[in-house]
Each structure stands twice: as structure tokens, then as C-alpha cells.
């Protein structure tokens, strides 16, 4: 019985991810937009909102950028999403502002989806008008590399944003 519940929850989670993206693609197609120039693995997406510099929602579906870390914006010492120091928090808001400005008027594509993380977010690679969002954030100094293995486990320690 437990296996059936687990499979059903996996199917439900996959549908919760796929359906909003599929509806967005259908809506764009219905408007006569030509997506034939997209690479075969690219999926153009709808509205994107950012909660911080490395995560947010695409068409109301939570996501996280793959293999990068952004400084936290939550209050220092908060149990979830809290910064380790005020310096990290300030950097977090700058990172979010950078990512928002990079993607605000851009055509966003999911170039890879690695499944969900422990918080139920899709772990993805994104392009904004053909620019790798994570790479642009790293190059600008707002994100740091934080590689994970194929099981979603961090290969290195979480980056330090407090210069300790």
C-alpha cells in the first residue's frame, strides 16, 4: 500500500510541475508565437517571480537554479531562509535585484530540469534571452557555484557569504 501512495504522490508532483508549463506553452502557441527556433530540450515558460537570487516560481511552480547558491535574504538567525550575518542579507537583496532585472523583460527557457529537491522545488537551468541565468549571476558576483551530485547532495560546503 505504501508503494502505491508513493507512486501516486510522485505522479501528482510531476503533473503539478508539467501542467502549468504545458498550459503556458499552449497559450503562447495559441497566440501565434513561433517557438520552433528553441533548442529541442528548451521549454519556454510563462511568468517568473523570484523569492531570492536562486529560487522562485515559474507559472506558480516553485523552482531553484541548479548548482548555485545566492545569499539569503531572511532575517539573521531565522530558522528558514535566514542569513548568517547582515552582510549576507544585503548581498541577498542585491542578488535578487540583479536576477529580477536580468529576467524581467526576457524570454525565459528551462534548458534542463533535474527533478525536485527536498523542498519540492524543480531544480533547473534557465536561460533569459539565450543567456545562462546562473552563469550570469556568478559572473556578476551575485551567485556562487554550489555543485550537487545526481542525487541532489551537495558536493561542497554551502558558500560563505559573511567572509568568515
N, C-alpha and C positions, 0 to 999 in steps of 0.2 A: 504494500500500500504506500509506503514512504517513497518508493521509486516513482510511482505514478504521480504523487504530489510534486516531487522534484521535477519530473519531466514537464508537468503542466505549468509549473511556475517558470521554467525556462522558456517554454513556448510562449507564455503570456509576456514575459520580459522581452523576448525577441519581437513579438508583434507590437508591443508598446514602442519599440525603437523603430521598427520598419514602417509601420503605418503612417506616422506623421511625415516621415521623409517621402514616402510614396505619394501621399496626398499633395505634398508640396511640389513634387516633380510633375504630377498630373496637372496641377493648377498652372504651373509655368508652361507646360506643353499646350494646354488649352488656350493660353494667351498668344500662341504662335511663336513662342521663343524657340530658337534653334539651339539645341544642346548637342548637336552632332559633332561639334569640334572638341568636346570634352574627351579626355583620355578614357579608355574603356573602364577603368576602375574608379573614375571620378564620379561622385554623386553631387550635383548642385543642390544646395539646401536653401531653405527659406530664412525666416527671421532668426538672427543670432543675438543673444544677450550674454553679457559677461558678468559673473559674480566676482571674479578677481582676474589676475593675469593669465591663468592657465585653465580656467573652467567656467562653465556657464550652461546655457541651454540653446539648442537649435530646435526651432518649432516645438517648444515646450518639452524637449527631451534632453535630460542632463548629459553633459559630456565633460571630458578632461583631455587636454592635449597630452599626447604620448611623450614620454621620456624627457620631460622638462619640469621644472619647478618655478613657481612665482612666489615672491614674498607674500606672507599672509596679511590680510587687511583687518582681521578681527582684533578686538582689544587685547592688549598684552595680558597674557595669562589665561585667556578664555579657554575653556575645555575643548571647543571645536572651532578650528579655523583661526585660533588666536596667534598673534605674533609673539615672538620670543623677546622682542625689545621694541621700543618706539621707532628706532631707525628702520627696522624691518617693515613696520606698519606704513611708514611714509613711503618707502620703496614700493610697497604693495599697491598703494593708490596710484603711484606713477606708472607702474607696470600695467595696471588695469586701464588707465587713461591711454597709454600707448597702444594697447591691443584694441581698444574700442575705436580709436582713430584709424588704425590700420584696416579695420574690417567694416567700419560704418557704412560706407558707400560702395563697398566691393562686392563682387560676385564670389560667394563662398562655396568651396567644394571640399567634400570629405574625400581625401585621397587614400586613406586606409582606416579601417575600423578593426581594433584588436580585441573586441569584446567588452565586457563590463568589468569595472573594478569593484572593490569590496563595498563601495557606497552605491553601486548600481548605475554608475555613470559610464557611458560609452567612452572608451579610450581611443582617441582618433588623431590622425594627422589632418590638418586643414591647410588649404590654400586660399588666399584672398587675391583675386585677380591674377592668379598664377604664382603668387609669392608664398613660400612656405612660412606660415604664421609663426611656428615655434622657432625656426631659424632666424627670422627677422627679430623676434624678441630677444634671442640670445645675442645676436649681433649688436643690438641696441643697448645691451647690458641690463635688460629688464627681466629676463629669464635666465636660468642656469640649467645646463644639462643634468638630468637625473635618470640615468638608464635603468630599465627594468628588464627582467628575463621574460620568456614567453608565457610564464605563469603569472606575470604581474608582480613579481617580487623585486624589490629594489636591489640593484647590483652594488650600489654605493650608498653611503650615508646621505641623508637629505641635506641639500646645500645649506650652508650657514649664511644668513643674511645680516647677522649682527656683528660681523668681523671679530669673531672670538678666536 
